[in-house]
Amino acid sequence: MSSVEIIGLPQSTYLRAVRIACEEKGVPYEIRPARPHSPEILAVHPLGKMPGFRHGDFELCESSAIARYLDAAFAGPRLFPADARAGAVAEKWVSMVNTHMDRTLVRQYLFAYVFPQTPDKSPDRRAIDAVADEMRAQLALLDGAVAETGYLAGDGYSFADMNLMPILAYLKQPPESAEAIAALPHLSAYAERNAARPSFLATEPPPTPRG
Ligand SMILES: N[C@@H](CCC(=O)N[C@@H](CS)C(=O)NCC(=O)O)C(=O)O
């Protein structure tokens, strides 16, 4: 069967999570660059979000669903643990990060740096200050979550971690979040250890164009 296509921009945290999943499983893939809401994305995601995914005549969207498909359709290490409890915990963290933390950590905090709504495009201080306490609280929650085993679910690297790592990599750049992570021993060790994985190194995104 044809190789896997991942559709979207490599700067997307969700797209990187799917790439990491392919790398971890040894699934060959190609990236088809496309912007959100472009015809290429709308062909596979009715809401215009990336990543889109194609495998032969099968089209899919939503990063977690794509990871589930990769697990079921391909050999290689499991992305979601087979154990009932660890698998459910992995799903819990994917859901918690995507439905709650992404809004705080990425859309509100990081976007105030990367896509500021200020007249001169300088970081949006008001938006950063407004979300800083919540950002620190969520990072502290994650520190507790990885304290016991060094992973979000069970005792191995799962899609829950692959989904979080691209966000943590961006959060290590601006000062407030970089300091917050550095002050959290479990989370900083987790971020450093998993950033050294070949799947993570192979999926380093290019810089985000500003403006
Ligand atoms: N739940 C989706 C979220 C995808 C998503 O929000 N992608 C962002 C890029 S990181 C996007 O396409 N944003 C454009 C928009 O919302 O208009 C998934 O897991 O794939």
The ligand as a MOL file (V3000), in Angstrom:
LIG
                    3D

  0  0  0     0  0            999 V3000
M  V30 BEGIN CTAB
M  V30 COUNTS 20 19 0 0 0
M  V30 BEGIN ATOM
M  V30 1 N -8.1770 18.3560 17.6500 0
M  V30 2 C -7.3160 18.6130 16.4990 0
M  V30 3 C -6.7010 19.9750 16.6660 0
M  V30 4 C -5.9600 20.4260 15.4410 0
M  V30 5 C -5.6130 21.9100 15.4950 0
M  V30 6 O -6.2070 22.6890 16.2570 0
M  V30 7 N -4.6370 22.2890 14.6780 0
M  V30 8 C -4.2570 23.6660 14.6100 0
M  V30 9 C -2.7760 23.8030 14.3390 0
M  V30 10 S -1.7590 23.3260 15.6990 0
M  V30 11 C -4.9840 24.3450 13.4540 0
M  V30 12 O -5.1240 23.7470 12.3990 0
M  V30 13 N -5.4120 25.5700 13.6740 0
M  V30 14 C -6.0100 26.3660 12.6520 0
M  V30 15 C -7.3850 26.8250 13.0220 0
M  V30 16 O -7.9150 26.3920 14.0640 0
M  V30 17 O -7.9260 27.6070 12.2740 0
M  V30 18 C -6.2690 17.4820 16.3940 0
M  V30 19 O -6.0160 16.8030 17.3970 0
M  V30 20 O -5.7220 17.2330 15.2930 0
M  V30 END ATOM
M  V30 BEGIN BOND
M  V30 1 1 1 2
M  V30 2 1 2 3
M  V30 3 1 2 18
M  V30 4 1 3 4
M  V30 5 1 4 5
M  V30 6 2 5 6
M  V30 7 1 5 7
M  V30 8 1 7 8
M  V30 9 1 8 9
M  V30 10 1 8 11
M  V30 11 1 9 10
M  V30 12 2 11 12
M  V30 13 1 11 13
M  V30 14 1 13 14
M  V30 15 1 14 15
M  V30 16 2 15 16
M  V30 17 1 15 17
M  V30 18 2 18 19
M  V30 19 1 18 20
M  V30 END BOND
M  V30 END CTAB
M  END
